[in-house]
Amino acid sequence: MQELASRMGSLGVQLEATGPGGGSGVVVKGLTDGVKEVMHVMQGSLRRQVSEKEQRELFAHVVWCIMGQRGDWERFPKEANQKLETDKISGGVRDAHGCQWNVNLMQMQATAVGSGRVTLLKRLENLPDFRVPLYWDCLDASKTLQVIPLEISSAEYDGVKRDFKKSANKTVLKIERVQNVRLRQAYAVQRQQLEDKNGPLVGAREKMLYHGTTAQACQSIMKTNFNRSFAGQNATVYGLGTYFAVKASYSANPTYSCPEADGTQLMFVARVLTGSYTLGQRDMKVPPPFSPQQPNIRFDSLVDDQQNPSMFVVFHDSQAYPDYLITFK
């Protein structure tokens, strides 16, 4: 439009505002050919603005994803997202990296133009107050909790298992993903609070840690989250909070992952907001203040070793989220 405005004189065209204060619209006056060209450009610009608005609104609600080469789900840009949602895919779609894909929505697959690589597609829907993580499955509105068994052949399964096996010499029997919208919402709020409190240098410091459990306790954790009121059941050395281990081998100890009658054990892989931390002490009920001069500003978690922590203790129920449940033996 700026380029058009600079050419108005040469086209023999003028724009005149109409209505009170000139805010209701414009009238294009001038030579016929010039008027036609101006109208063509203005209509095209209006169509683009309407399309961009529709893309933004759709992008906030509907999430079309493509599986990347490493097995991670990646979101399509706004334009491709709209094409997929409206089934206008005859010319293919372009991903966030600029790669062109031909799409088969019946099979929910995409084929890369040129290389012929085939990958998967996925469609998610955000809730009004919740953005669904890209690695989740579609939400069932009738359920507050969904426990999704991972496919053994999936990159997601392989990644969780590989990290577990780095320290735990155990046989993984099953890995399940925990999808609890209410708990994840509370976790997201807590994460934002820690980021605001600690600033960009420290932030929330999210870590993937381990927590041994039992068949009875895991159901409660998946529904209502880790509960620090149970602190002291297994450990209080570094404070009366919920304990998470850096290495799976620690949580695999039968003391924490109590074996069932058939010998199977259970362990959560949890997202934990460690934030700013300091050395814990026995029976601490909350982390200590940063300094006597700031008694109301406390550390976010406690550790067993400040230089090389192997254990984190948190005191806010929303400071952790049970991401995966591993069944092993």
Buried (B, 14 or more C-beta within 10 A) or exposed (E): EEEBEEEBEEBEBBBEEEEEEEEEEBEBEBEEEBBEBBEEBBEEEEEEEEEEEBBEEBBEEBBBBBBBEEBEBBBBBBBBBBBBBEEEBEEBBBBEEEBBBBBEEEEEBBBBEEEEEEBBBBBBEBEEEEEBBBBBEEBEEEEEBBBBEBEEEBBBBBBBBEBBBEBBEBEBEBBBBBBBBEBBBBBBEBBEBBBEBBEEEBBBBBBBBBBBBBEEBBEBBBBEBBEBEEBEEEBBEBBBBBBBBBBBBBBBBEEBBBEBEEEBBBBBBBBBBBBBBBBBEEEBEEBBBBEEEEEEEBBBBBBBEEEEBEBBBBBBBBBBBBBBBBBBE
